[in-house]
Amino acid sequence: MSKELKEKKKVVKVNTYESLKALYYSGKVKPTLNKIVAELKNDSENIELILLACECLERTKNIEELSLYADLAIKLAPNVAEGYYYKGVALQHTKGKEQEALKNINQALTIDPDNPIFLKSKASTHFLLYTDYHLPLKLAEKHRAKTEESLLRVIELIEQKENPNYIDFLTIGDVFVLFSKGINAKKYYFKAVNAYNSCDESEQNKNIYKDIIKGQKACAKLMDKVTEE
């Protein structure tokens, strides 16, 4: 294959990914996934498309397919953290697989140790184990401590950032909801909305924006509950 042809294929590959990413960001999750599946028939080792498929599948809660695509991502790119993260998410939603989920999320954190999303997922997995009625009390307490440790690390990392983005603000808002600190959560959800509206349109992921609005509603319920008490 000539150098010129290789460069043309590379450009097509990048343009395909960017166009599908834009479609996903517009909020059209299932149409994006359908197009990705069609593209992968001709380009089965496109890791960017595979990870974008994982993102779509996580959002649609198609856990079985997510697990398969995550396995493929790990096989093709074992040094890319996201494959392990998505595998962890898939296992997290499978009863009895929480420890295996932690193993994968910890592997993602080995590659990318300061990723707030990974840390939040680690915390939620530890919390699932903490709330397992059948787990011995000593083990449950260890998972409670790990939950808190991971969540506090998320807060620390994001509050230290010079230029947090709207995803960071959403993530820390969600963490404060988990800590039942409604005022703090409310502050960060407002920052998330402002950061979303002020960033370049090409970086505005409407799926994440929906999560921000959902977070605001959860925060409002939390604050109403505290007021009632």
The 8 nearest C-alpha neighbors of each residue, nearest first, counted from 0:
[[1, 4, 2, 5, 3, 6, 8, 7],
 [2, 0, 4, 3, 5, 6, 7, 8],
 [1, 3, 5, 4, 6, 0, 7, 8],
 [4, 2, 6, 1, 5, 7, 0, 8],
 [5, 3, 7, 1, 6, 2, 8, 0],
 [4, 6, 2, 8, 3, 7, 9, 1],
 [7, 5, 9, 3, 4, 8, 2, 10],
 [6, 8, 4, 10, 9, 5, 11, 3],
 [9, 7, 11, 5, 6, 10, 12, 4],
 [8, 10, 6, 12, 7, 11, 5, 13],
 [9, 11, 7, 13, 12, 8, 14, 6],
 [12, 10, 8, 14, 9, 13, 15, 7],
 [11, 13, 9, 15, 10, 14, 8, 16],
 [14, 12, 10, 16, 15, 11, 17, 9],
 [13, 15, 11, 17, 16, 12, 18, 10],
 [16, 14, 12, 18, 13, 17, 11, 19],
 [15, 17, 13, 19, 14, 18, 20, 48],
 [18, 16, 20, 14, 19, 15, 21, 13],
 [17, 19, 21, 15, 20, 16, 14, 22],
 [20, 18, 22, 16, 21, 17, 31, 23],
 [19, 21, 17, 23, 22, 18, 16, 24],
 [22, 20, 24, 18, 19, 23, 17, 25],
 [21, 23, 19, 25, 20, 24, 27, 31],
 [24, 22, 20, 27, 28, 25, 21, 26],
 [23, 25, 204, 21, 26, 22, 205, 20],
 [26, 24, 22, 23, 205, 27, 21, 204],
 [27, 25, 205, 24, 206, 23, 28, 22],
 [28, 26, 23, 25, 30, 29, 22, 31],
 [27, 29, 31, 23, 30, 26, 55, 32],
 [28, 30, 32, 31, 27, 33, 55, 59],
 [31, 29, 33, 32, 28, 27, 34, 22],
 [32, 30, 28, 34, 29, 33, 23, 22],
 [31, 33, 29, 35, 34, 30, 52, 36],
 [32, 34, 30, 36, 31, 35, 29, 37],
 [35, 33, 37, 31, 32, 36, 38, 30],
 [36, 34, 32, 38, 37, 33, 39, 31],
 [35, 37, 39, 33, 34, 38, 32, 40],
 [36, 38, 34, 35, 40, 39, 33, 41],
 [39, 37, 35, 40, 36, 41, 42, 34],
 [40, 38, 43, 42, 36, 41, 37, 35],
 [39, 41, 38, 37, 43, 42, 36, 35],
 [42, 40, 39, 38, 43, 37, 44, 36],
 [43, 41, 39, 44, 40, 45, 38, 12],
 [42, 44, 39, 40, 45, 41, 38, 46],
 [45, 43, 42, 46, 75, 39, 49, 48],
 [46, 44, 48, 47, 43, 42, 49, 39],
 [45, 47, 49, 48, 44, 50, 72, 75],
 [48, 46, 50, 49, 45, 51, 16, 52],
 [47, 49, 51, 46, 50, 45, 52, 16],
 [48, 50, 46, 52, 51, 47, 45, 53],
 [51, 49, 53, 52, 47, 48, 46, 54],
 [50, 52, 48, 54, 53, 49, 47, 55],
 [51, 53, 49, 55, 50, 54, 32, 48],
 [54, 52, 50, 56, 51, 55, 65, 57],
 [53, 55, 51, 57, 52, 56, 50, 58],
 [56, 54, 52, 58, 53, 57, 28, 32],
 [57, 55, 53, 59, 61, 58, 65, 54],
 [58, 56, 60, 54, 55, 59, 53, 61],
 [57, 59, 55, 56, 60, 54, 61, 28],
 [58, 60, 56, 61, 57, 55, 28, 29],
 [61, 59, 57, 58, 62, 56, 65, 55],
 [62, 60, 56, 59, 64, 63, 65, 57],
 [61, 63, 65, 89, 60, 64, 66, 57],
 [64, 62, 66, 65, 61, 67, 89, 60],
 [63, 65, 67, 66, 62, 61, 68, 56],
 [66, 64, 62, 68, 63, 56, 67, 53],
 [65, 67, 69, 63, 64, 89, 86, 68],
 [68, 66, 64, 70, 69, 65, 71, 63],
 [67, 69, 71, 65, 70, 66, 72, 64],
 [68, 70, 72, 82, 66, 86, 71, 67],
 [71, 69, 67, 73, 68, 72, 74, 66],
 [70, 72, 68, 74, 69, 73, 75, 67],
 [71, 73, 69, 82, 75, 70, 74, 76],
 [74, 72, 77, 82, 70, 76, 71, 75],
 [73, 75, 71, 72, 76, 77, 70, 69],
 [76, 74, 72, 73, 71, 77, 44, 46],
 [75, 77, 73, 78, 79, 74, 72, 46],
 [78, 76, 73, 79, 74, 75, 72, 82],
 [79, 77, 76, 80, 110, 73, 82, 107],
 [80, 78, 76, 77, 81, 82, 73, 110],
 [79, 81, 107, 82, 83, 110, 78, 84],
 [82, 80, 84, 83, 79, 85, 107, 50],
 [81, 83, 69, 73, 72, 85, 84, 80],
 [84, 82, 86, 103, 107, 81, 85, 80],
 [83, 85, 81, 87, 104, 86, 82, 107],
 [86, 84, 88, 87, 82, 83, 69, 81],
 [87, 85, 83, 89, 69, 84, 88, 66],
 [86, 88, 100, 84, 103, 90, 104, 85],
 [87, 89, 85, 91, 86, 90, 84, 92],
 [88, 90, 86, 62, 66, 87, 91, 92],
 [91, 89, 100, 93, 87, 92, 96, 88],
 [92, 90, 88, 97, 100, 89, 93, 87],
 [91, 93, 90, 89, 94, 88, 62, 96],
 [94, 92, 90, 91, 96, 95, 89, 97],
 [95, 93, 96, 92, 97, 91, 90, 127],
 [94, 96, 97, 93, 98, 90, 91, 99],
 [95, 97, 99, 90, 94, 93, 98, 100],
 [98, 96, 100, 91, 99, 95, 101, 90],
 [99, 97, 101, 100, 96, 102, 95, 124],
 [98, 100, 102, 96, 101, 97, 103, 90],
 [99, 101, 87, 97, 90, 91, 98, 103],
 [100, 102, 104, 98, 99, 103, 105, 97],
 [101, 103, 99, 105, 100, 104, 106, 98],
 [104, 102, 106, 83, 87, 100, 105, 101],
 [105, 103, 107, 101, 84, 87, 106, 102],
 [104, 106, 108, 102, 107, 103, 101, 109],
 [105, 107, 109, 103, 104, 108, 102, 83],
 [108, 106, 80, 104, 83, 105, 110, 109],
 [109, 107, 112, 111, 105, 110, 106, 104],
 [108, 110, 106, 107, 112, 111, 105, 80],
 [109, 111, 108, 107, 80, 112, 106, 78],
 [110, 112, 108, 109, 113, 114, 107, 80],
 [113, 111, 108, 109, 114, 110, 107, 118],
 [114, 112, 111, 115, 156, 108, 118, 117],
 [113, 115, 117, 116, 112, 111, 118, 108],
 [116, 114, 118, 153, 117, 119, 113, 156],
 [117, 115, 119, 118, 114, 120, 170, 153],
 [116, 118, 120, 114, 119, 115, 121, 104],
 [119, 117, 121, 115, 120, 116, 149, 122],
 [118, 120, 122, 116, 121, 117, 115, 150],
 [119, 121, 123, 117, 122, 118, 124, 116],
 [122, 120, 118, 124, 119, 123, 117, 104],
 [123, 121, 146, 119, 125, 120, 149, 124],
 [122, 124, 126, 120, 125, 121, 127, 119],
 [125, 123, 127, 121, 126, 122, 120, 91],
 [124, 126, 142, 122, 128, 146, 127, 123],
 [127, 125, 129, 123, 124, 128, 146, 122],
 [126, 128, 124, 130, 125, 129, 123, 131],
 [129, 127, 131, 125, 126, 130, 142, 124],
 [128, 130, 139, 126, 142, 127, 143, 131],
 [129, 131, 127, 128, 132, 126, 139, 134],
 [132, 130, 128, 133, 129, 134, 127, 139],
 [131, 133, 134, 130, 129, 135, 128, 139],
 [134, 132, 131, 135, 130, 136, 139, 128],
 [133, 135, 131, 132, 139, 136, 138, 128],
 [136, 134, 138, 137, 139, 133, 132, 140],
 [137, 135, 139, 138, 140, 134, 141, 129],
 [138, 136, 140, 139, 135, 141, 134, 142],
 [139, 137, 141, 140, 136, 135, 142, 134],
 [138, 140, 129, 136, 142, 141, 137, 134],
 [139, 141, 143, 137, 142, 138, 136, 144],
 [142, 140, 138, 144, 143, 139, 145, 137],
 [141, 143, 145, 125, 129, 139, 144, 140],
 [144, 142, 140, 146, 141, 145, 129, 126],
 [143, 145, 141, 147, 142, 146, 148, 140],
 [146, 144, 142, 148, 147, 143, 149, 141],
 [147, 145, 122, 143, 144, 149, 125, 148],
 [146, 148, 150, 144, 145, 149, 151, 143],
 [147, 149, 145, 151, 146, 150, 144, 152],
 [150, 148, 152, 146, 122, 147, 151, 118],
 [149, 151, 153, 147, 152, 148, 119, 122],
 [152, 150, 154, 148, 153, 149, 147, 155],
 [151, 153, 155, 149, 150, 154, 156, 148],
 [154, 152, 150, 115, 156, 151, 155, 157],
 [155, 153, 151, 152, 157, 156, 171, 158],
 [154, 156, 152, 158, 153, 157, 151, 159],
 [157, 155, 153, 159, 154, 158, 152, 160],
 [156, 158, 160, 159, 154, 155, 153, 167],
 [157, 159, 155, 160, 156, 154, 163, 161],
 [160, 158, 156, 157, 155, 161, 154, 163],
 [161, 159, 157, 162, 158, 163, 156, 155],
 [160, 162, 163, 159, 158, 157, 164, 156],
 [161, 163, 160, 164, 159, 157, 167, 158],
 [164, 162, 167, 160, 161, 157, 165, 168],
 [165, 163, 167, 166, 194, 162, 168, 191],
 [164, 166, 191, 194, 168, 195, 167, 169],
 [167, 165, 169, 164, 168, 170, 191, 207],
 [166, 168, 170, 164, 165, 169, 163, 171],
 [167, 169, 191, 165, 187, 171, 170, 166],
 [170, 168, 172, 166, 167, 171, 191, 188],
 [169, 171, 167, 173, 172, 168, 166, 174],
 [170, 172, 174, 168, 173, 169, 154, 167],
 [173, 171, 184, 169, 187, 175, 174, 170],
 [172, 174, 176, 170, 171, 175, 169, 177],
 [175, 173, 171, 177, 176, 172, 150, 170],
 [174, 176, 178, 184, 180, 172, 177, 173],
 [177, 175, 179, 173, 178, 174, 180, 184],
 [178, 176, 174, 175, 179, 173, 180, 150],
 [177, 179, 175, 176, 180, 174, 181, 150],
 [180, 178, 176, 177, 181, 175, 221, 184],
 [181, 179, 175, 178, 183, 176, 182, 184],
 [180, 182, 184, 183, 222, 218, 179, 185],
 [183, 181, 185, 184, 180, 186, 222, 218],
 [182, 184, 186, 185, 181, 180, 175, 187],
 [185, 183, 172, 181, 175, 187, 186, 182],
 [184, 186, 182, 188, 183, 187, 181, 189],
 [187, 185, 183, 189, 184, 188, 182, 190],
 [186, 188, 190, 172, 184, 168, 189, 185],
 [187, 189, 191, 185, 190, 186, 172, 169],
 [190, 188, 192, 187, 191, 186, 185, 193],
 [189, 191, 187, 193, 188, 192, 194, 168],
 [190, 192, 165, 188, 168, 194, 189, 193],
 [193, 191, 195, 189, 190, 194, 196, 188],
 [192, 194, 190, 196, 195, 191, 197, 189],
 [195, 193, 165, 191, 197, 192, 196, 190],
 [196, 194, 192, 165, 193, 197, 198, 191],
 [197, 195, 193, 194, 198, 192, 203, 199],
 [196, 198, 194, 195, 193, 199, 200, 192],
 [199, 197, 195, 196, 194, 200, 202, 203],
 [198, 200, 201, 202, 197, 203, 196, 195],
 [201, 199, 203, 202, 198, 196, 197, 204],
 [200, 202, 199, 203, 21, 204, 24, 198],
 [201, 203, 200, 199, 204, 198, 24, 195],
 [204, 202, 200, 201, 205, 195, 24, 199],
 [203, 205, 24, 206, 207, 202, 208, 25],
 [206, 204, 208, 26, 207, 24, 25, 203],
 [207, 205, 209, 26, 208, 204, 24, 210],
 [208, 206, 210, 209, 205, 204, 211, 166],
 [207, 209, 205, 211, 210, 206, 212, 204],
 [208, 210, 212, 206, 207, 211, 213, 205],
 [211, 209, 213, 207, 208, 212, 214, 206],
 [212, 210, 214, 208, 209, 213, 169, 215],
 [211, 213, 215, 209, 214, 210, 216, 208],
 [214, 212, 210, 216, 211, 215, 209, 217],
 [215, 213, 211, 217, 212, 216, 210, 218],
 [214, 216, 218, 212, 213, 217, 219, 188],
 [215, 217, 219, 213, 218, 214, 220, 212],
 [218, 216, 214, 220, 215, 219, 221, 213],
 [217, 219, 215, 221, 216, 220, 181, 214],
 [218, 220, 216, 222, 221, 217, 223, 215],
 [221, 219, 223, 217, 218, 222, 224, 216],
 [222, 220, 218, 224, 219, 223, 217, 181],
 [221, 223, 225, 219, 224, 220, 181, 226],
 [224, 222, 220, 226, 225, 221, 219, 227],
 [223, 225, 227, 221, 222, 226, 220, 228],
 [224, 226, 222, 228, 227, 223, 221, 181],
 [227, 225, 223, 224, 228, 222, 221, 220],
 [226, 228, 224, 225, 223, 222, 221, 220],
 [227, 225, 226, 224, 223, 222, 221, 220]]
